[in-house]
Amino acid sequence: MDPAEPFDGQRPEELADDELIKEWKRRSGAARDAVVEELFERHYERVARWCYRFTNDRDAAADLAQEVFLKAHRHLETFKGTSTFSTWLYSIVRNESLNRLKRLRTDMESEEVLADVAALEARPDALAEARDLATRLKEFLTANLDRTEQAVFTLHYGDDMTLDAITRLLRLDNASGAKAYIVSARRKLARAAQRVRARGGFL
């Protein structure tokens, strides 16, 4: 089937999303690719805005949007039409953002995170001399923060994500959103650092 073949007498842009997906399912090869190109092109700006809200960084948002469309392309067959196509895309944006968060939480070697923990009155000289800063930092955060505080703290300081974006990403429904968890995390870490210093130890 020629990719330029008409869509039942209509131009691609005149078809609704679900109609385009039906076309995609009945076509093959280059013709199928042409349908996907039309479908994704009409939603690119919307997905890019969603990704930017999650990341608050244009380069990171562009990377995330690319991951979203690759995932959508691979799993387009699973779209059943029980929700709108844009809702389905948003669910992928959210899932890919959460996957990004999980990867970040396991990568505790960020210089930004280390610098901020040092600013919490921990001893920078002792931290610098620690044999494995990443392991010590992860243990310190895990020992003193709950899971939500760890996630918010790491996203904000390690990934430079805004508090509003974190509130949306983690679906925090408390009055102050992510800000409350940052305040709580900083207070807990400062107290923990004081206890460590009082024992004459270091992180």
N, C-alpha and C positions, 0 to 999 in steps of 0.2 A: 504494500500500500504506500503510495507516494505521500511524503510528509506534508506536501502542499495540497493534498486532496481536501476538498471542502468538508466541513462538519455538518452534514445533512443540509447543505445550502446556507449555513450560517458561518460567519467569521468566528474564529476562536474566542475573540474578546466578547462576543455576544452570548456565549454559553456560560451558564452558572458553573460553579466549582464541581458540583456532583455530576453534571453532564460531561465536563471535561474528563473527570476520572473514569466515567463509563467509556469515553473515547479511548482513553489510555489503555483500558483493559482489553479492548477489542482490537487494538492496533499492535504493531510489532516493529522492532528495529528503529530506523530513523524516524518513522512516523510516530512511534510512541515517544521518542525523545522530544519531538516537536511539541507534543501535548504537555509534557512535563515542563518544558521551557516556558510555555505560556502560563501554566498554572503557577509555577514558582515566581515568575516575573511579577505577576499581579500581587503577590503577597510579600515580596522581598522587603519593601520599605516598612511594612508593619512588623515583620519579624525583626528587622534591624532595630526598630525602636524598642521593642520588647527586650532585646538583648542588651541594648544600651542602658535600659532601666536597671537591669540586673547587675551590670558590670561598671557602669559610669565611666567607661573608658572606650574610646572609639575603636582602637586596635583590637582590644579584647572582645568588643561587641562584634566586630567583623569576623573574627575567628570563630566565635560562638555561633554566629548566624550560618557560617559555612558548615559547621558541625551539624546544626539543626537540619539544613537542607539535604546534606548527605544522608542523615538518618531517615529523613522523610522519604527520600528517593528509594532507599533500601527497603522501607517498610510500607510503601504506598499501597501495596496489595492488602494490607491489614485494615485500611480505612473502610469502614462499613457504612458510613453515612448516618450513624446514630446521633452524631453531633455535627456542627458545621465544620468545614475544613479548617477554618481559622482557629476554632477551638482545639481541634486535633493538633494543629501546628503549635499552639500555645502550650499544650501539654508536653510536647517534645522540647520546647524552649525551657520549660520548668525542669524537666527531667535532666536535660543536659547541663543546666545550671547546677542542679544538686549533685550530679556526677563530678562536675568541676570542683564543687565544694569538698566532696569526699577526697578527691585527689589532693586538694590543698591541705586538708587536715592530716594527710599522711606525709606531707612534705613540709617538715618543720624547720627547714634550713634557711628560711627567708631572712635576709639581712634586716628587713624592716621589723620583723617580729623580734629578732634578737635585740635590736636597738631599743625597741620600746620596753621590753622586759628590763633591760639595763636601766632605763629611765625610771623604772619603778623602785628606785633606791636600792636595787641590787648592786653588787660590787662589779663594775665593769672589768677591773683588772683580774678578779677571780674568774669571771665568766670567760675572759679571753684565754685564761690558762687552763680551763677545763679541757680534758682530753676529748670529749665528745659533746659539743655544745648542743647539737640537735637532739640527741637522746636525753640529755639533762633537761632541756627546755620542754620537751614533750612530757617527760615525767612530772615536771614542775606544774605545768598547766593541768595535766590530768589529775594530779593529787589535790589541786586547790580549786578547780572550777568544775561546775557541772557541764553536761554535754552542750547545752545551748550556749552557755557563756563561752566555752571553748570555741564553738563554731562562730559566734559573733566576733569574738576577739581576733580570731585568726583571719576571718574575712576582712575585717576593718583594717587591721594593721598589716596583715600579710599580703592582702590583695588590693588594698587601698579602695575598698568598696564603701560607698556612702551608707550611713545608717538607715536612710529611707529605703535604699535598694535591698539591704539585708533584711529589713522588716518585711518587705514584700516577698523576698526569696524564701525566708523561713516561715512565712505566714504567722508572724508574731501578733497576737491579738490583745496584748496588754496595752495599757494606756500610753506608755512612753516608747513602745516598740523596742528596737535594738539598743537605743540609748540607755535604757534601764539596765540591760545586761552588760554594757560596756562599763557603766558606773560600778556595778556590782563586781565585775571581774577585776577592775583596777583596784578596788578597795581590798578584795581578797588577796590579790597578788602582792600588794604593798604590805599587808599584814604578814603574809607568808615570808616575804623577803626580810622583814624585821625579825621574825622568829629565827630565821636562818642565821642572820647576823648575830643575834643574841647568843646563839650557840657557838659562835665563832666559826661557822661553816660557810659554805658558798653553794650556789646552785649547780 
